Amino acid sequence: MSDANNIAKADSHSRMQYLIKESKAQNQLWILIDDDGCVMLNSEDEDCVPVWPSKEFADAWATGDWLHCKAEAISLNKWRSRWTEGLTGDELYVAVFPNEQEEGLILSPYEFEDALGKGR
C-alpha cells in the first residue's frame, strides 16, 4: 500500500502521469457518482469532474459529504466517444486525480483526451 500512499502524495503532474499510465493499462478510469449523477468539484473558475486511476483512489474520496457516493468505472472508449464532447458541451473541465487537499491539474476535456492519447 506504500506505493498508493506515495502516489497520492506526489505532485499534480506526477499524479496525472500515473493516472494516464494506469488508465491505459486498465482501459478505464474512475469517477464518483451519486443519485444525481457524477460528483463535481469547483475550482476558482471551473466546474470539474474529478477522475481517478483506480477504484481504491476514488473510494478514498467517498467520505464526509461524499459518503453516499460510489466509484464507477468508465472505459476509455466510452470516455472518448461520449464524455469528452458531453463535458465540453456543458462547459465542464476534468480534475485529474485530485489529492486529499483537492489539488490536481485542471484540463479541458480535449486536453485530457490528448493526454490520454499520448502517455507511455
Residue, then its C-alpha position, 0 to 999 in steps of 0.5 A: m500500500s506504500d506505493a498508493n500512499n506515495i502516489a497520492k502524495a506526489d505532485s499534480h503532474s506526477r499524479m496525472q502521469y500515473l493516472i494516464k499510465e494506469s488508465k491505459a493499462q486498465n482501459q478505464l478510469w474512475i469517477l464518483i457518482d451519486d443519485d444525481g449523477c457524477v460528483m463535481l468539484n469547483s475550482e476558482d473558475e471551473d466546474c470539474v469532474p474529478v477522475w481517478p486511476s483506480k477504484e481504491f483512489a476514488d473510494a478514498w474520496a467517498t467520505g464526509d459529504w461524499l459518503h453516499c457516493k460510489a466509484e464507477a468505472i468508465s472505459l476509455n472508449k466510452w470516455r472518448s466517444r461520449w464524455t469528452e464532447g458531453l463535458t465540453g458541451d456543458e462547459l465542464y473541465v476534468a480534475v485529474f486525480p485530485n489529492e486529499q487537499e483537492e489539488g490536481l491539474i485542471l484540463s479541458p476535456y480535449e486536453f485530457e483526451d490528448a493526454l490520454g492519447k499520448g502517455r507511455 
